[in-house]
Amino acid sequence: MKRQVVAVVIGSLFALPAFAGAGAAKTSQQVLAELIQAERTGDVVANAETGEKAYQVYPSAYPAHAAAPAKSRDEVLAELVQAERAGDVVTDAETGAKANQLYPSAYPARSQTARKSRAEVLAELVAWRHARTSQAPPPEEAVDPVCGMTVAAGPAGRPLDHEGVTYYFCSAGCRIEFESNPASYARKETRC
């Protein structure tokens, strides 16, 4: 019995974000647009080990982010109460079944729609993104004109355009050194 109670509470906490906007179903185009916007603003995980987002790892490559307002304790509690009333809480930890699936007569009936669930749309988008990124060519490399180090030719390489040529640097120090005297470093073999 204690396991079921713990599973319900833990399941409720993890399920809250999914129920926050459950009334407003989104189309796959809307979700795709959100994914593209997240990639454009760096609001995607860049480091799987730490969970850091791209805009945190490469802050100069993305626009500044404003901190999102957190939900109050009362808002979270209201969402949890609503989920419990509707039976949208996990009651079987092994199968992940919700109360309204196990005991449908105890909860109000939901209208059935032919739309895909958010989880199905998300799974499609993740598969699409994985296919797109797994087929992408490896990132280009460039040579830092100051120290000669090989660096990634992208936002992480601190790009600088000089006389129509883009140069990449291993550190801010090398970039500052280049900016102070570009003529001494702008050689043909270091151009990208």
PyRosetta script that sets phi, psi and omega in degrees:
from pyrosetta import init, pose_from_sequence

init()
pose = pose_from_sequence("MKRQVVAVVIGSLFALPAFAGAGAAKTSQQVLAELIQAERTGDVVANAETGEKAYQVYPSAYPAHAAAPAKSRDEVLAELVQAERAGDVVTDAETGAKANQLYPSAYPARSQTARKSRAEVLAELVAWRHARTSQAPPPEEAVDPVCGMTVAAGPAGRPLDHEGVTYYFCSAGCRIEFESNPASYARKETRC")
pose.set_psi(1, -43.2)
pose.set_omega(1, -179.9)
pose.set_phi(2, -62.1)
pose.set_psi(2, -37.0)
pose.set_omega(2, 179.5)
pose.set_phi(3, -62.3)
pose.set_psi(3, -41.6)
pose.set_omega(3, -180.0)
pose.set_phi(4, -64.6)
pose.set_psi(4, -41.9)
pose.set_omega(4, -179.9)
pose.set_phi(5, -63.9)
pose.set_psi(5, -45.5)
pose.set_omega(5, 178.8)
pose.set_phi(6, -62.2)
pose.set_psi(6, -42.5)
pose.set_omega(6, 179.8)
pose.set_phi(7, -62.7)
pose.set_psi(7, -40.2)
pose.set_omega(7, 179.5)
pose.set_phi(8, -65.0)
pose.set_psi(8, -45.4)
pose.set_omega(8, -178.9)
pose.set_phi(9, -65.0)
pose.set_psi(9, -48.3)
pose.set_omega(9, -179.9)
pose.set_phi(10, -64.3)
pose.set_psi(10, -44.7)
pose.set_omega(10, 178.1)
pose.set_phi(11, -60.1)
pose.set_psi(11, -38.7)
pose.set_omega(11, 178.8)
pose.set_phi(12, -64.0)
pose.set_psi(12, -41.9)
pose.set_omega(12, -179.4)
pose.set_phi(13, -65.2)
pose.set_psi(13, -41.5)
pose.set_omega(13, -179.8)
pose.set_phi(14, -74.1)
pose.set_psi(14, -26.0)
pose.set_omega(14, -176.5)
pose.set_phi(15, -84.7)
pose.set_psi(15, -14.8)
pose.set_omega(15, -176.1)
pose.set_phi(16, -53.7)
pose.set_psi(16, -47.2)
pose.set_omega(16, -179.2)
pose.set_phi(17, -59.5)
pose.set_psi(17, -33.1)
pose.set_omega(17, -179.0)
pose.set_phi(18, -69.5)
pose.set_psi(18, -27.5)
pose.set_omega(18, -177.8)
pose.set_phi(19, -93.2)
pose.set_psi(19, -7.9)
pose.set_omega(19, -175.1)
pose.set_phi(20, -59.0)
pose.set_psi(20, -39.8)
pose.set_omega(20, -179.0)
pose.set_phi(21, -122.8)
pose.set_psi(21, 32.0)
pose.set_omega(21, -174.1)
pose.set_phi(22, -61.7)
pose.set_psi(22, -25.4)
pose.set_omega(22, -178.4)
pose.set_phi(23, -73.6)
pose.set_psi(23, -24.3)
pose.set_omega(23, -176.9)
pose.set_phi(24, -107.2)
pose.set_psi(24, 93.2)
pose.set_omega(24, 179.7)
pose.set_phi(25, -71.0)
pose.set_psi(25, 144.3)
pose.set_omega(25, -179.6)
pose.set_phi(26, -111.9)
pose.set_psi(26, 149.2)
pose.set_omega(26, 175.7)
pose.set_phi(27, -82.6)
pose.set_psi(27, 164.6)
pose.set_omega(27, 178.8)
pose.set_phi(28, -64.4)
pose.set_psi(28, -30.5)
pose.set_omega(28, 177.1)
pose.set_phi(29, -66.4)
pose.set_psi(29, -39.3)
pose.set_omega(29, 178.3)
pose.set_phi(30, -66.1)
pose.set_psi(30, -42.1)
pose.set_omega(30, 179.4)
pose.set_phi(31, -66.8)
pose.set_psi(31, -40.0)
pose.set_omega(31, 177.4)
pose.set_phi(32, -62.5)
pose.set_psi(32, -41.3)
pose.set_omega(32, 177.9)
pose.set_phi(33, -62.5)
pose.set_psi(33, -38.9)
pose.set_omega(33, 177.2)
pose.set_phi(34, -64.9)
pose.set_psi(34, -39.8)
pose.set_omega(34, 178.8)
pose.set_phi(35, -64.8)
pose.set_psi(35, -44.3)
pose.set_omega(35, 178.9)
pose.set_phi(36, -62.8)
pose.set_psi(36, -42.0)
pose.set_omega(36, 178.1)
pose.set_phi(37, -62.8)
pose.set_psi(37, -40.6)
pose.set_omega(37, 179.0)
pose.set_phi(38, -64.5)
pose.set_psi(38, -39.1)
pose.set_omega(38, 177.3)
pose.set_phi(39, -67.0)
pose.set_psi(39, -39.2)
pose.set_omega(39, -178.8)
pose.set_phi(40, -66.2)
pose.set_psi(40, -35.4)
pose.set_omega(40, -178.2)
pose.set_phi(41, -94.6)
pose.set_psi(41, -0.7)
pose.set_omega(41, 178.8)
pose.set_phi(42, 80.1)
pose.set_psi(42, 18.2)
pose.set_omega(42, -178.1)
pose.set_phi(43, -91.0)
pose.set_psi(43, 44.7)
pose.set_omega(43, 176.5)
pose.set_phi(44, -128.5)
pose.set_psi(44, 153.0)
pose.set_omega(44, -177.4)
pose.set_phi(45, -68.7)
pose.set_psi(45, 124.8)
pose.set_omega(45, 179.4)
pose.set_phi(46, -103.1)
pose.set_psi(46, -26.2)
pose.set_omega(46, -179.3)
pose.set_phi(47, -127.3)
pose.set_psi(47, 104.5)
pose.set_omega(47, -174.8)
pose.set_phi(48, -65.8)
pose.set_psi(48, -27.9)
pose.set_omega(48, -178.7)
pose.set_phi(49, -71.3)
pose.set_psi(49, -41.9)
pose.set_omega(49, -177.1)
pose.set_phi(50, -98.9)
pose.set_psi(50, -16.2)
pose.set_omega(50, -178.5)
pose.set_phi(51, 80.0)
pose.set_psi(51, 9.6)
pose.set_omega(51, -179.7)
pose.set_phi(52, -69.2)
pose.set_psi(52, 142.9)
pose.set_omega(52, 178.5)
pose.set_phi(53, -85.1)
pose.set_psi(53, 162.4)
pose.set_omega(53, -177.0)
pose.set_phi(54, -60.9)
pose.set_psi(54, -38.3)
pose.set_omega(54, -179.4)
pose.set_phi(55, -69.8)
pose.set_psi(55, -18.6)
pose.set_omega(55, 175.7)
pose.set_phi(56, -84.3)
pose.set_psi(56, -36.8)
pose.set_omega(56, -179.5)
pose.set_phi(57, -75.1)
pose.set_psi(57, -40.2)
pose.set_omega(57, -178.6)
pose.set_phi(58, -123.6)
pose.set_psi(58, 71.2)
pose.set_omega(58, -173.8)
pose.set_phi(59, -62.6)
pose.set_psi(59, -29.5)
pose.set_omega(59, -178.1)
pose.set_phi(60, -75.1)
pose.set_psi(60, -15.7)
pose.set_omega(60, -176.9)
pose.set_phi(61, -89.2)
pose.set_psi(61, -9.4)
pose.set_omega(61, -175.7)
pose.set_phi(62, -132.6)
pose.set_psi(62, 156.1)
pose.set_omega(62, 177.1)
pose.set_phi(63, -64.9)
pose.set_psi(63, 155.2)
pose.set_omega(63, -179.2)
pose.set_phi(64, -62.2)
pose.set_psi(64, 142.4)
pose.set_omega(64, 179.3)
pose.set_phi(65, -104.8)
pose.set_psi(65, 135.3)
pose.set_omega(65, 172.8)
pose.set_phi(66, -86.8)
pose.set_psi(66, 145.3)
pose.set_omega(66, 179.6)
pose.set_phi(67, -68.0)
pose.set_psi(67, 131.8)
pose.set_omega(67, 179.0)
pose.set_phi(68, -74.9)
pose.set_psi(68, 137.0)
pose.set_omega(68, 179.4)
pose.set_phi(69, -67.3)
pose.set_psi(69, 133.5)
pose.set_omega(69, 180.0)
pose.set_phi(70, -78.6)
pose.set_psi(70, 155.1)
pose.set_omega(70, 177.1)
pose.set_phi(71, -77.1)
pose.set_psi(71, 146.9)
pose.set_omega(71, 177.6)
pose.set_phi(72, -77.6)
pose.set_psi(72, 164.1)
pose.set_omega(72, 178.3)
pose.set_phi(73, -59.8)
pose.set_psi(73, -39.0)
pose.set_omega(73, -179.6)
pose.set_phi(74, -65.5)
pose.set_psi(74, -39.3)
pose.set_omega(74, 178.5)
pose.set_phi(75, -64.7)
pose.set_psi(75, -43.4)
pose.set_omega(75, 178.4)
pose.set_phi(76, -64.3)
pose.set_psi(76, -42.5)
pose.set_omega(76, 179.2)
pose.set_phi(77, -63.3)
pose.set_psi(77, -40.8)
pose.set_omega(77, 178.8)
pose.set_phi(78, -62.6)
pose.set_psi(78, -40.5)
pose.set_omega(78, 177.9)
pose.set_phi(79, -65.0)
pose.set_psi(79, -40.4)
pose.set_omega(79, 179.1)
pose.set_phi(80, -64.9)
pose.set_psi(80, -43.6)
pose.set_omega(80, 179.2)
pose.set_phi(81, -62.0)
pose.set_psi(81, -43.6)
pose.set_omega(81, 178.7)
pose.set_phi(82, -62.0)
pose.set_psi(82, -42.6)
pose.set_omega(82, 179.1)
pose.set_phi(83, -63.5)
pose.set_psi(83, -40.8)
pose.set_omega(83, 178.6)
pose.set_phi(84, -66.0)
pose.set_psi(84, -40.2)
pose.set_omega(84, 178.0)
pose.set_phi(85, -62.2)
pose.set_psi(85, -39.0)
pose.set_omega(85, -177.6)
pose.set_phi(86, -85.2)
pose.set_psi(86, -6.3)
pose.set_omega(86, -178.9)
pose.set_phi(87, 78.6)
pose.set_psi(87, 18.5)
pose.set_omega(87, -179.2)
pose.set_phi(88, -88.8)
pose.set_psi(88, 46.4)
pose.set_omega(88, 176.8)
pose.set_phi(89, -128.7)
pose.set_psi(89, 142.7)
pose.set_omega(89, -179.3)
pose.set_phi(90, -72.2)
pose.set_psi(90, 125.8)
pose.set_omega(90, 178.8)
pose.set_phi(91, -112.2)
pose.set_psi(91, -17.7)
pose.set_omega(91, 177.6)
pose.set_phi(92, -119.0)
pose.set_psi(92, 102.9)
pose.set_omega(92, -175.3)
pose.set_phi(93, -64.7)
pose.set_psi(93, -28.8)
pose.set_omega(93, -177.8)
pose.set_phi(94, -72.6)
pose.set_psi(94, -42.2)
pose.set_omega(94, -177.7)
pose.set_phi(95, -99.2)
pose.set_psi(95, -18.0)
pose.set_omega(95, -177.2)
pose.set_phi(96, 79.7)
pose.set_psi(96, 12.0)
pose.set_omega(96, -178.8)
pose.set_phi(97, -69.4)
pose.set_psi(97, 141.4)
pose.set_omega(97, 178.8)
pose.set_phi(98, -90.3)
pose.set_psi(98, 162.5)
pose.set_omega(98, -178.7)
pose.set_phi(99, -60.3)
pose.set_psi(99, -40.6)
pose.set_omega(99, -179.1)
pose.set_phi(100, -71.5)
pose.set_psi(100, -13.9)
pose.set_omega(100, 174.1)
pose.set_phi(101, -87.7)
pose.set_psi(101, -37.9)
pose.set_omega(101, -179.7)
pose.set_phi(102, -77.1)
pose.set_psi(102, -35.8)
pose.set_omega(102, -177.6)
pose.set_phi(103, -129.0)
pose.set_psi(103, 69.6)
pose.set_omega(103, -174.1)
pose.set_phi(104, -62.9)
pose.set_psi(104, -28.9)
pose.set_omega(104, -178.6)
pose.set_phi(105, -72.9)
pose.set_psi(105, -15.9)
pose.set_omega(105, -178.0)
pose.set_phi(106, -86.9)
pose.set_psi(106, -6.7)
pose.set_omega(106, -176.5)
pose.set_phi(107, -130.0)
pose.set_psi(107, 155.4)
pose.set_omega(107, -179.7)
pose.set_phi(108, -62.3)
pose.set_psi(108, 143.7)
pose.set_omega(108, -179.5)
pose.set_phi(109, -68.7)
pose.set_psi(109, 144.0)
pose.set_omega(109, 177.2)
pose.set_phi(110, -101.0)
pose.set_psi(110, 148.0)
pose.set_omega(110, 176.1)
pose.set_phi(111, -74.1)
pose.set_psi(111, 137.6)
pose.set_omega(111, -179.7)
pose.set_phi(112, -92.4)
pose.set_psi(112, 131.4)
pose.set_omega(112, 177.3)
pose.set_phi(113, -122.3)
pose.set_psi(113, 159.5)
pose.set_omega(113, -179.7)
pose.set_phi(114, -86.1)
pose.set_psi(114, 2.9)
pose.set_omega(114, -178.1)
pose.set_phi(115, -73.5)
pose.set_psi(115, 158.9)
pose.set_omega(115, 175.1)
pose.set_phi(116, -78.8)
pose.set_psi(116, 151.1)
pose.set_omega(116, 177.4)
pose.set_phi(117, -75.3)
pose.set_psi(117, 163.7)
pose.set_omega(117, 177.3)
pose.set_phi(118, -60.1)
pose.set_psi(118, -37.8)
pose.set_omega(118, -179.3)
pose.set_phi(119, -64.3)
pose.set_psi(119, -39.3)
pose.set_omega(119, 178.8)
pose.set_phi(120, -67.0)
pose.set_psi(120, -42.9)
pose.set_omega(120, 178.6)
pose.set_phi(121, -64.3)
pose.set_psi(121, -43.6)
pose.set_omega(121, 179.0)
pose.set_phi(122, -61.6)
pose.set_psi(122, -42.6)
pose.set_omega(122, 178.8)
pose.set_phi(123, -61.3)
pose.set_psi(123, -40.9)
pose.set_omega(123, 177.0)
pose.set_phi(124, -62.4)
pose.set_psi(124, -43.8)
pose.set_omega(124, -178.9)
pose.set_phi(125, -67.0)
pose.set_psi(125, -39.3)
pose.set_omega(125, 177.6)
pose.set_phi(126, -63.8)
pose.set_psi(126, -43.2)
pose.set_omega(126, 178.3)
pose.set_phi(127, -63.3)
pose.set_psi(127, -43.0)
pose.set_omega(127, 178.6)
pose.set_phi(128, -61.5)
pose.set_psi(128, -46.0)
pose.set_omega(128, -179.1)
pose.set_phi(129, -65.6)
pose.set_psi(129, -41.1)
pose.set_omega(129, 179.2)
pose.set_phi(130, -62.4)
pose.set_psi(130, -43.7)
pose.set_omega(130, 179.5)
pose.set_phi(131, -63.4)
pose.set_psi(131, -39.6)
pose.set_omega(131, -178.9)
pose.set_phi(132, -68.3)
pose.set_psi(132, -43.3)
pose.set_omega(132, -177.5)
pose.set_phi(133, -77.2)
pose.set_psi(133, -29.9)
pose.set_omega(133, -179.1)
pose.set_phi(134, -74.4)
pose.set_psi(134, -20.8)
pose.set_omega(134, 178.6)
pose.set_phi(135, -93.6)
pose.set_psi(135, -6.8)
pose.set_omega(135, -178.3)
pose.set_phi(136, -70.1)
pose.set_psi(136, 144.1)
pose.set_omega(136, 177.8)
pose.set_phi(137, -68.2)
pose.set_psi(137, 156.4)
pose.set_omega(137, 178.4)
pose.set_phi(138, -61.4)
pose.set_psi(138, 152.5)
pose.set_omega(138, -178.1)
pose.set_phi(139, -61.7)
pose.set_psi(139, 144.6)
pose.set_omega(139, 178.1)
pose.set_phi(140, -70.0)
pose.set_psi(140, 157.2)
pose.set_omega(140, 177.1)
pose.set_phi(141, -119.3)
pose.set_psi(141, 155.9)
pose.set_omega(141, 177.8)
pose.set_phi(142, -138.1)
pose.set_psi(142, 168.6)
pose.set_omega(142, 178.6)
pose.set_phi(143, -110.0)
pose.set_psi(143, 127.8)
pose.set_omega(143, 176.9)
pose.set_phi(144, -63.6)
pose.set_psi(144, 120.9)
pose.set_omega(144, -176.4)
pose.set_phi(145, -69.3)
pose.set_psi(145, -16.9)
pose.set_omega(145, -178.0)
pose.set_phi(146, -86.2)
pose.set_psi(146, -51.9)
pose.set_omega(146, -174.8)
pose.set_phi(147, -107.5)
pose.set_psi(147, -10.8)
pose.set_omega(147, 178.7)
pose.set_phi(148, 83.8)
pose.set_psi(148, 5.5)
pose.set_omega(148, -178.7)
pose.set_phi(149, -74.8)
pose.set_psi(149, 145.1)
pose.set_omega(149, 176.3)
pose.set_phi(150, -81.3)
pose.set_psi(150, 128.9)
pose.set_omega(150, -177.7)
pose.set_phi(151, -132.0)
pose.set_psi(151, 162.2)
pose.set_omega(151, 176.6)
pose.set_phi(152, -71.5)
pose.set_psi(152, 135.7)
pose.set_omega(152, 178.5)
pose.set_phi(153, -89.7)
pose.set_psi(153, 78.5)
pose.set_omega(153, -179.6)
pose.set_phi(154, -164.8)
pose.set_psi(154, -167.0)
pose.set_omega(154, -178.0)
pose.set_phi(155, -56.4)
pose.set_psi(155, -33.7)
pose.set_omega(155, -179.3)
pose.set_phi(156, -69.2)
pose.set_psi(156, -18.8)
pose.set_omega(156, -179.3)
pose.set_phi(157, -87.6)
pose.set_psi(157, 13.8)
pose.set_omega(157, 177.5)
pose.set_phi(158, 47.4)
pose.set_psi(158, 64.2)
pose.set_omega(158, -174.4)
pose.set_phi(159, -64.2)
pose.set_psi(159, 147.9)
pose.set_omega(159, 177.0)
pose.set_phi(160, -144.0)
pose.set_psi(160, 126.2)
pose.set_omega(160, 176.4)
pose.set_phi(161, -91.3)
pose.set_psi(161, 128.9)
pose.set_omega(161, 178.5)
pose.set_phi(162, -138.6)
pose.set_psi(162, 117.6)
pose.set_omega(162, 179.5)
pose.set_phi(163, 51.6)
pose.set_psi(163, 45.4)
pose.set_omega(163, 176.4)
pose.set_phi(164, 79.4)
pose.set_psi(164, 4.4)
pose.set_omega(164, 179.7)
pose.set_phi(165, -118.3)
pose.set_psi(165, 136.8)
pose.set_omega(165, 177.8)
pose.set_phi(166, -95.1)
pose.set_psi(166, 127.1)
pose.set_omega(166, 177.9)
pose.set_phi(167, -111.8)
pose.set_psi(167, 150.2)
pose.set_omega(167, 179.6)
pose.set_phi(168, -124.3)
pose.set_psi(168, 149.2)
pose.set_omega(168, -172.6)
pose.set_phi(169, -132.2)
pose.set_psi(169, 151.0)
pose.set_omega(169, -179.9)
pose.set_phi(170, -79.5)
pose.set_psi(170, -23.6)
pose.set_omega(170, -177.3)
pose.set_phi(171, -152.7)
pose.set_psi(171, 166.5)
pose.set_omega(171, 177.0)
pose.set_phi(172, -64.8)
pose.set_psi(172, -32.8)
pose.set_omega(172, 180.0)
pose.set_phi(173, -62.6)
pose.set_psi(173, -43.3)
pose.set_omega(173, 178.5)
pose.set_phi(174, -66.0)
pose.set_psi(174, -38.2)
pose.set_omega(174, 179.2)
pose.set_phi(175, -65.4)
pose.set_psi(175, -42.6)
pose.set_omega(175, 179.3)
pose.set_phi(176, -63.7)
pose.set_psi(176, -41.6)
pose.set_omega(176, 178.4)
pose.set_phi(177, -60.5)
pose.set_psi(177, -43.4)
pose.set_omega(177, 179.1)
pose.set_phi(178, -63.2)
pose.set_psi(178, -46.0)
pose.set_omega(178, -178.4)
pose.set_phi(179, -62.6)
pose.set_psi(179, -30.3)
pose.set_omega(179, -179.0)
pose.set_phi(180, -74.1)
pose.set_psi(180, -27.3)
pose.set_omega(180, -179.2)
pose.set_phi(181, -152.8)
pose.set_psi(181, 71.2)
pose.set_omega(181, -174.7)
pose.set_phi(182, -65.0)
pose.set_psi(182, -29.3)
pose.set_omega(182, -176.5)
pose.set_phi(183, -62.7)
pose.set_psi(183, -32.6)
pose.set_omega(183, -178.1)
pose.set_phi(184, -79.4)
pose.set_psi(184, -13.8)
pose.set_omega(184, -178.1)
pose.set_phi(185, -113.4)
pose.set_psi(185, -20.6)
pose.set_omega(185, -176.5)
pose.set_phi(186, -76.6)
pose.set_psi(186, 84.8)
pose.set_omega(186, 178.0)
pose.set_phi(187, -110.0)
pose.set_psi(187, 153.9)
pose.set_omega(187, -175.7)
pose.set_phi(188, -58.5)
pose.set_psi(188, -39.2)
pose.set_omega(188, -175.5)
pose.set_phi(189, -72.3)
pose.set_psi(189, -12.7)
pose.set_omega(189, -179.9)
pose.set_phi(190, -101.1)
pose.set_psi(190, -1.4)
pose.set_omega(190, -179.2)
pose.set_phi(191, -76.5)
pose.set_psi(191, 148.7)
pose.set_omega(191, -177.8)
pose.set_phi(192, -116.3)
pose.dump_pdb("model.pdb")
